[in-house]
């Protein structure tokens, strides 16, 4: 059985992603209110695996989670891209004409903006979690309330699905990272199958410093799939660069890392894993 720390309750998108990433495994979710608590669980118990959202095709990157990854002693061992689909659900005795409030995470509400615009009588209320909204309505028998969540969460908490697939964009995906204590990483992914890496580095404040790094990566046939810059707190106009790269040749990838290290002020590999 794998113990996996997730943000949110059972039935949340983190929970669904964990079960889909480990389809043949028994999973014991450790439900956390914050992303910080995920890393705290791994620090307390190195056998715990963490799963965190890192970017969404509509909402963009979760910038705070980049900082949490860098500051932690964890390593990325995998990734998973989950198709985000929303339903509206309520108590079995409620119906369209009795629902007057709809509760969900603000991002989920944003992703269903067109649906909500077609139902102006429903007051949109922000909450901390999609599945948490469903669980609260079920536990407290909230008549007249509905939740926006995944249909699996609605079924889990005994709610009635009024309509499924209410999201505005049918091509909405969230990318999750699977993280672990480095000492347990090799049990979760064979290193020789890695074809993707996530790096973070800072650069000297000099002309062309980033261009030089990217030129070397290109020379070694390393494909840059994402670059995200974040300011270094307390150092005006200095930045950390979070980079995802993919490669076909593990040896050339390692050579490229050796080649760019002298050009950086600090470089950390935060994960080598298999591309989803």
C-alpha positions as CSV (number, residue, x, y, z in Angstrom):
1,X,0.0,0.0,0.0
2,X,1.3,3.5,-0.9
3,X,0.6,6.4,1.5
4,X,0.2,9.5,-0.7
5,X,-0.1,13.1,0.7
6,X,-2.5,15.1,-1.3
7,X,-4.0,18.6,-1.1
8,X,-7.7,18.3,-0.5
9,X,-10.1,15.6,0.5
10,X,-11.0,12.2,-1.0
11,X,-12.5,12.8,-4.3
12,X,-10.4,15.9,-5.0
13,X,-8.5,16.2,-8.3
14,X,-5.3,15.4,-6.4
15,X,-6.9,12.2,-5.1
16,X,-8.2,11.2,-8.6
17,X,-4.7,11.9,-10.1
18,X,-3.1,9.8,-7.4
19,X,-5.3,6.8,-8.2
20,X,-4.8,7.1,-11.9
21,X,-1.1,7.4,-11.6
22,X,-0.9,4.3,-9.5
23,X,-3.8,2.3,-11.1
24,X,-2.7,-1.1,-9.8
25,X,-1.8,0.0,-6.2
26,X,-3.8,0.2,-3.0
27,X,-3.6,3.9,-1.9
28,X,-4.0,5.4,1.5
29,X,-4.4,9.2,0.9
30,X,-3.1,11.6,3.5
31,X,-5.4,14.6,3.1
32,X,-3.7,17.9,3.6
33,X,-5.3,21.4,3.9
34,X,-2.2,23.1,2.3
35,X,0.7,22.2,0.0
36,X,3.1,22.9,2.8
37,X,1.6,20.0,4.8
38,X,2.4,17.6,1.9
39,X,6.1,18.3,2.3
40,X,5.8,18.2,6.1
41,X,4.4,14.7,5.9
42,X,7.3,13.5,3.7
43,X,9.8,15.1,6.1
44,X,8.2,13.3,9.1
45,X,7.9,10.0,7.2
46,X,10.3,9.3,4.3
47,X,8.0,6.5,3.0
48,X,5.2,9.0,2.2
49,X,4.9,10.0,-1.4
50,X,3.6,13.5,-2.3
51,X,1.5,14.6,-5.2
52,X,1.2,18.3,-6.0
53,X,-0.4,20.3,-8.8
54,X,2.2,22.5,-10.7
55,X,0.4,24.0,-13.7
56,X,-2.9,24.1,-15.4
57,X,-3.5,24.8,-19.1
58,X,-5.9,27.6,-18.3
59,X,-4.9,29.0,-14.9
60,X,-1.1,28.7,-15.5
61,X,1.6,27.8,-13.1
62,X,1.2,27.4,-9.3
63,X,4.2,29.6,-8.5
64,X,4.2,29.0,-4.8
65,X,4.7,25.3,-5.4
66,X,7.9,25.9,-7.3
67,X,9.4,27.6,-4.1
68,X,8.1,24.7,-1.9
69,X,9.8,22.2,-4.2
70,X,13.1,24.0,-4.2
71,X,13.2,24.5,-0.5
72,X,12.3,20.9,0.3
73,X,14.6,18.0,0.2
74,X,12.3,16.0,-2.0
75,X,12.9,14.9,-5.6
76,X,10.4,14.6,-8.5
77,X,9.9,11.0,-9.5
78,X,7.1,11.4,-12.0
79,X,4.4,13.5,-13.5
80,X,0.8,13.0,-14.5
81,X,-1.6,15.1,-16.7
82,X,-5.2,14.9,-15.6
83,X,-8.1,16.0,-17.7
84,X,-10.1,18.4,-15.6
85,X,-13.9,17.9,-15.8
86,X,-16.5,19.4,-13.6
87,X,-20.1,18.6,-12.7
88,X,-22.7,20.4,-10.6
89,X,-24.2,18.2,-7.8
90,X,-26.6,18.6,-4.9
91,X,-28.5,16.6,-2.3
92,X,-30.8,13.9,-3.9
93,X,-33.9,15.8,-2.9
94,X,-32.8,19.0,-4.6
95,X,-33.2,19.9,-8.2
96,X,-32.6,22.8,-10.6
97,X,-35.5,24.8,-9.2
98,X,-34.4,24.5,-5.6
99,X,-30.7,25.2,-5.9
100,X,-29.8,28.8,-5.1
101,X,-26.1,28.6,-4.2
102,X,-23.2,26.8,-5.8
103,X,-20.0,26.3,-3.8
104,X,-16.5,25.4,-5.1
105,X,-12.9,26.4,-5.3
106,X,-12.4,29.8,-7.0
107,X,-10.4,28.2,-9.9
108,X,-13.2,25.7,-10.5
109,X,-15.8,28.5,-10.5
110,X,-13.7,30.4,-13.0
111,X,-13.4,27.4,-15.2
112,X,-17.3,27.1,-15.3
113,X,-17.9,30.8,-15.9
114,X,-20.1,30.3,-19.0
115,X,-22.3,27.7,-17.2
116,X,-22.7,30.0,-14.2
117,X,-23.6,32.9,-16.5
118,X,-26.5,30.8,-17.9
119,X,-27.8,30.3,-14.3
120,X,-27.8,33.7,-12.8
121,X,-30.2,32.7,-10.0
122,X,-27.4,30.6,-8.5
123,X,-25.1,32.5,-6.2
124,X,-21.4,31.4,-6.7
125,X,-19.7,31.0,-3.3
126,X,-15.9,30.3,-3.1
127,X,-14.6,27.5,-0.9
128,X,-11.3,25.8,-0.2
129,X,-11.8,22.7,-2.2
130,X,-14.0,21.1,-4.9
131,X,-14.5,17.8,-3.1
132,X,-14.6,19.6,0.2
133,X,-17.7,21.5,-1.0
134,X,-19.4,18.2,-1.9
135,X,-18.5,16.6,1.4
136,X,-19.8,19.6,3.4
137,X,-23.1,19.7,1.6
138,X,-23.5,15.9,2.2
139,X,-22.5,15.9,5.8
140,X,-24.5,19.0,6.8
141,X,-27.5,18.2,4.5
142,X,-27.4,21.7,3.0
143,X,-30.7,22.1,1.2
144,X,-30.5,24.5,-1.8
145,X,-26.8,24.2,-2.1
146,X,-24.8,22.7,-4.9
147,X,-21.1,21.9,-5.5
148,X,-18.9,22.0,-8.5
149,X,-16.5,19.1,-8.4
150,X,-15.6,15.9,-10.3
151,X,-18.4,13.5,-10.7
152,X,-16.4,10.8,-8.8
153,X,-16.6,13.1,-5.7
154,X,-20.3,13.6,-6.2
155,X,-20.8,9.8,-6.2
156,X,-18.4,9.4,-3.2
157,X,-20.5,11.7,-1.1
158,X,-23.9,10.5,-2.2
159,X,-24.9,13.6,-4.2
160,X,-27.0,13.9,-7.3
161,X,-25.3,15.0,-10.5
162,X,-27.5,17.6,-12.1
163,X,-25.2,18.0,-15.1
164,X,-21.7,16.7,-15.9
165,X,-19.0,18.3,-18.1
166,X,-20.0,21.9,-17.3
167,X,-16.4,23.3,-17.7
168,X,-16.0,26.0,-20.4
169,X,-12.9,24.5,-21.9
170,X,-13.0,20.8,-22.8
171,X,-9.3,20.7,-23.2
172,X,-8.4,21.7,-19.6
173,X,-5.6,19.7,-18.1
174,X,-3.6,20.0,-14.8
175,X,-0.1,18.6,-14.5
176,X,0.8,17.0,-11.2
177,X,4.2,16.1,-9.9
178,X,4.9,13.0,-7.8
179,X,7.6,13.8,-5.3
180,X,9.4,11.7,-2.7
181,X,12.3,11.5,-0.3
182,X,15.5,11.1,-2.5
183,X,16.4,7.9,-0.7
184,X,13.1,6.3,-1.9
185,X,13.2,7.7,-5.4
186,X,14.8,4.6,-7.1
187,X,12.0,2.4,-5.8
188,X,9.4,4.6,-7.6
189,X,11.1,5.1,-11.0
190,X,14.1,3.5,-12.7
191,X,16.6,6.2,-13.4
192,X,17.7,4.8,-16.7
193,X,14.2,5.3,-18.1
194,X,14.3,9.1,-17.3
195,X,13.8,11.3,-20.3
196,X,12.8,14.5,-18.5
197,X,14.3,16.7,-15.9
198,X,13.4,19.8,-13.8
199,X,16.1,22.2,-12.9
200,X,16.4,25.5,-10.9
201,X,19.3,27.8,-11.2
202,X,20.3,31.4,-10.7
203,X,22.6,33.4,-13.0
204,X,25.2,36.1,-12.7
205,X,23.7,39.6,-13.5
206,X,25.6,39.9,-16.7
207,X,24.6,40.4,-20.4
208,X,23.6,37.2,-22.2
209,X,23.9,34.8,-19.2
210,X,20.6,33.1,-19.9
211,X,21.2,32.9,-23.6
212,X,24.5,31.1,-23.0
213,X,22.8,28.4,-20.9
214,X,20.1,27.9,-23.5
215,X,22.6,27.7,-26.3
216,X,24.5,24.9,-24.6
217,X,21.3,23.0,-23.9
218,X,20.5,23.3,-27.6
219,X,24.0,22.1,-28.6
220,X,23.4,18.9,-26.6
221,X,20.0,18.3,-28.2
222,X,18.2,19.1,-25.0
223,X,14.6,20.3,-25.6
224,X,13.4,23.1,-23.4
225,X,9.7,22.5,-22.6
226,X,9.1,25.1,-19.9
227,X,10.9,28.0,-18.3
228,X,9.5,30.0,-15.4
229,X,11.3,32.9,-13.6
230,X,10.7,33.9,-10.1
231,X,12.3,36.9,-8.2
232,X,14.8,36.1,-5.5
233,X,13.4,37.7,-2.4
234,X,15.9,40.3,-1.0
235,X,17.9,40.5,-4.2
236,X,16.4,43.2,-6.4
237,X,16.3,42.3,-10.1
238,X,17.7,38.8,-9.6
239,X,15.8,35.7,-10.5
240,X,15.6,32.0,-10.2
241,X,14.9,30.1,-13.4
242,X,12.8,26.9,-13.2
243,X,13.4,24.9,-16.3
244,X,11.9,21.6,-17.6
245,X,13.9,19.8,-20.3
246,X,13.4,16.6,-22.2
247,X,16.1,14.4,-23.9
248,X,16.6,11.2,-25.7
249,X,20.2,10.5,-24.6
250,X,20.8,10.3,-20.9
251,X,24.6,10.7,-21.3
252,X,24.3,13.8,-23.4
253,X,21.8,15.3,-20.9
254,X,24.3,14.7,-18.1
255,X,27.1,16.3,-20.2
256,X,24.9,19.3,-20.8
257,X,24.4,19.7,-17.0
258,X,28.2,19.6,-16.5
259,X,28.6,22.2,-19.2
260,X,26.1,24.7,-17.8
261,X,27.1,24.5,-14.1
262,X,30.1,26.9,-14.5
263,X,27.7,29.5,-16.1
264,X,25.3,29.4,-13.1
265,X,25.6,30.8,-9.6
266,X,23.7,27.9,-8.2
267,X,22.0,24.9,-9.9
268,X,19.8,22.2,-8.4
269,X,18.3,19.2,-10.1
270,X,14.8,18.9,-8.5
271,X,13.9,15.7,-10.5
272,X,14.8,13.3,-13.2
273,X,11.8,11.2,-14.4
274,X,9.8,9.8,-17.2
275,X,7.8,12.2,-19.3
276,X,4.0,11.7,-19.2
